[in-house]
Amino acid sequence: MGHAAKIIHMNLESEMLRISQLRDRLEQGILKSVPDVIVNGAGARRVANTTNLCFEGIEGESLVIALDLQGFCVSSGSACSSGAVEPSHVLLALGLPKAQAKSSVRFSLGTGNTVEQVDELIAAVADATAHLRRLSPTYTAHA
């Protein structure tokens, strides 16, 4: 166990940099391909492996289900409230309106994730959001 911890510690800095680059690629790819998306906490100090995005006009849980059906595991709540129906208490504590918190999805990456997987996720998010917004009675695209 000690040897495993030593190996992890030796590679921790470079691995966190690689994962943060994947997170940034994910954010930039989604922002480029999906309109009306907000990066919750943008500009703040954040963990390297996680991003939380608000998709205007979509219930976060609907997007979670759509992505799950395509093999992607994401969450509409904070890590400590997975499975909850209420919006993330963390996002509410940050001052997000309830509607924005309910339209948010958390994406977490790990050491096993690759650039190809991130690109596949970006495409899946773009497809799912386009479909869900076509079904939404409240979503109106912004110019």
Secondary structure, 3 states (H helix, E strand, C coil): CHHHHHHHHHHHHHHHHHHHHHHHHHHHHHHHHCCCEEECCCCCCCCCCEEEEEECCCCHHHHHHHHHHCCCCCECCCHHHCCCCCCCHHHHHCCCCHHHHHCEEEEECCCCCCHHHHHHHHHHHHHHHHHHHHHCCCCCCCC
